[in-house]
Protein backbone atom coordinates (compact mmCIF):
# COMPACT_ATOMS: atom_id res chain seq x y z
CA UNK A 1 0.00 0.00 0.00
CA UNK A 2 2.86 2.38 0.69
CA UNK A 3 4.01 2.14 -2.93
CA UNK A 4 0.52 3.07 -4.13
CA UNK A 5 0.37 6.03 -1.74
CA UNK A 6 3.73 7.40 -2.92
CA UNK A 7 4.02 10.52 -5.05
CA UNK A 8 6.76 9.72 -7.60
CA UNK A 9 9.58 12.22 -7.99
CA UNK A 10 12.32 12.62 -10.55
CA UNK A 11 15.35 14.85 -10.79
CA UNK A 12 16.29 16.21 -14.22
CA UNK A 13 19.27 18.51 -14.71
CA UNK A 14 19.39 19.23 -10.99
CA UNK A 15 15.71 20.16 -10.77
CA UNK A 16 13.29 18.04 -8.81
CA UNK A 17 9.85 17.35 -10.20
CA UNK A 18 6.99 15.22 -8.88
CA UNK A 19 3.59 13.98 -9.96
CA UNK A 20 0.60 16.03 -8.88
CA UNK A 21 -0.95 13.01 -7.16
CA UNK A 22 -0.03 9.63 -5.74
CA UNK A 23 0.16 6.40 -7.72
CA UNK A 24 -3.20 5.10 -6.47
CA UNK A 25 -5.09 8.21 -7.61
CA UNK A 26 -3.24 8.02 -10.93
CA UNK A 27 -4.47 4.45 -11.47
CA UNK A 28 -8.04 5.57 -10.80
CA UNK A 29 -7.67 8.64 -13.05
CA UNK A 30 -6.59 6.34 -15.88
CA UNK A 31 -9.47 3.96 -15.08
CA UNK A 32 -7.03 1.13 -14.39
CA UNK A 33 -7.37 -1.28 -11.47
CA UNK A 34 -4.44 -0.74 -9.07
CA UNK A 35 -2.28 -3.75 -8.22
CA UNK A 36 -3.45 -5.16 -4.90
CA UNK A 37 -3.47 -8.42 -2.99
CA UNK A 38 -6.71 -10.02 -1.86
CA UNK A 39 -6.81 -10.35 1.91
CA UNK A 40 -9.03 -13.24 2.89
CA UNK A 41 -8.04 -13.56 6.52
CA UNK A 42 -6.73 -10.88 8.83
CA UNK A 43 -8.34 -7.93 7.10
CA UNK A 44 -8.92 -6.54 10.60
CA UNK A 45 -5.14 -6.13 10.93
CA UNK A 46 -4.98 -4.00 7.80
CA UNK A 47 -7.84 -1.90 9.15
CA UNK A 48 -6.03 -1.64 12.49
CA UNK A 49 -2.85 -0.46 10.76
CA UNK A 50 -4.70 2.41 9.11
CA UNK A 51 -6.55 3.27 12.33
CA UNK A 52 -3.24 3.52 14.20
CA UNK A 53 -1.69 5.28 11.21
CA UNK A 54 0.68 3.27 9.03
CA UNK A 55 3.50 5.76 9.62
CA UNK A 56 4.16 8.77 11.83
CA UNK A 57 6.05 12.02 11.37
CA UNK A 58 9.71 11.68 12.27
CA UNK A 59 11.68 14.21 14.26
CA UNK A 60 13.76 15.27 11.26
CA UNK A 61 10.76 15.96 9.05
CA UNK A 62 10.54 12.56 7.38
CA UNK A 63 8.47 9.57 8.35
CA UNK A 64 9.01 6.67 10.71
CA UNK A 65 7.24 3.43 11.54
CA UNK A 66 4.60 3.32 14.24
CA UNK A 67 6.03 3.05 17.71
CA UNK A 68 5.33 0.33 20.25
CA UNK A 69 3.70 3.01 22.41
CA UNK A 70 1.24 3.85 19.62
CA UNK A 71 0.43 0.18 19.07
CA UNK A 72 -0.01 -0.35 22.82
CA UNK A 73 -2.30 2.67 23.08
CA UNK A 74 -4.34 1.39 20.15
CA UNK A 75 -4.55 -2.07 21.71
CA UNK A 76 -5.91 -0.61 24.95
CA UNK A 77 -8.24 1.97 23.39
CA UNK A 78 -9.73 0.11 20.44
CA UNK A 79 -9.71 -3.42 21.89
CA UNK A 80 -9.62 -4.82 18.35
CA UNK A 81 -6.35 -6.68 18.84
CA UNK A 82 -5.20 -8.44 21.97
CA UNK A 83 -2.37 -10.83 21.09
CA UNK A 84 1.33 -10.01 21.14
CA UNK A 85 1.81 -11.46 17.64
CA UNK A 86 -0.80 -9.00 16.33
CA UNK A 87 1.14 -6.10 17.84
CA UNK A 88 4.40 -7.34 16.32
CA UNK A 89 2.68 -7.76 12.97
CA UNK A 90 1.34 -4.18 13.05
CA UNK A 91 4.88 -2.89 13.53
CA UNK A 92 6.14 -5.11 10.69
CA UNK A 93 3.29 -3.94 8.46
CA UNK A 94 4.24 -0.34 9.26
CA UNK A 95 7.84 -1.08 8.24
CA UNK A 96 6.66 -2.59 4.96
CA UNK A 97 4.37 0.39 4.31
CA UNK A 98 7.17 2.89 4.89
CA UNK A 99 9.55 0.88 2.73
CA UNK A 100 6.99 0.86 -0.09
CA UNK A 101 6.34 4.57 0.32
CA UNK A 102 10.04 5.39 0.04
CA UNK A 103 10.54 3.03 -2.89
CA UNK A 104 7.45 4.39 -4.63
CA UNK A 105 8.84 7.92 -4.65
CA UNK A 106 11.31 6.72 -7.29
CA UNK A 107 9.65 7.36 -10.65
CA UNK A 108 11.17 4.17 -12.06
CA UNK A 109 10.46 1.81 -9.17
CA UNK A 110 8.71 -1.45 -9.86
CA UNK A 111 5.50 -2.40 -8.10
CA UNK A 112 6.48 -4.60 -5.13
CA UNK A 113 3.99 -7.26 -6.29
CA UNK A 114 6.12 -7.68 -9.40
CA UNK A 115 9.47 -8.10 -7.62
CA UNK A 116 9.11 -11.87 -7.54
CA UNK A 117 10.85 -12.38 -4.20
Long-range contacts (C-beta under 8 A, 24 or more apart in sequence): 1-54, 1-97, 1-100, 2-54, 2-55, 2-96, 2-97, 2-98, 2-99, 2-100, 2-101, 2-102, 2-103, 2-104, 3-100, 3-101, 3-103, 3-104, 3-109, 3-111, 3-112, 4-34, 4-35, 4-36, 4-100, 4-104, 5-100, 5-101, 5-104, 6-100, 6-101, 6-102, 6-103, 6-104, 6-105, 7-105, 8-104, 8-105, 8-106, 8-107, 8-109, 9-105, 9-106, 9-107, 10-107, 23-104, 35-111, 35-113, 35-114, 37-113, 44-80, 44-81, 45-81, 45-86, 45-89, 45-90, 45-93, 46-93, 47-80, 48-74, 48-78, 48-80, 48-81, 48-86, 48-90, 49-90, 49-93, 49-94, 49-97, 51-78, 51-80, 52-90, 52-94, 54-93, 54-94, 54-97, 54-98, 55-94, 55-97, 55-98, 55-101, 63-98, 63-101, 64-98, 65-91, 65-94, 65-95, 65-97, 65-98, 66-90, 66-91, 66-94
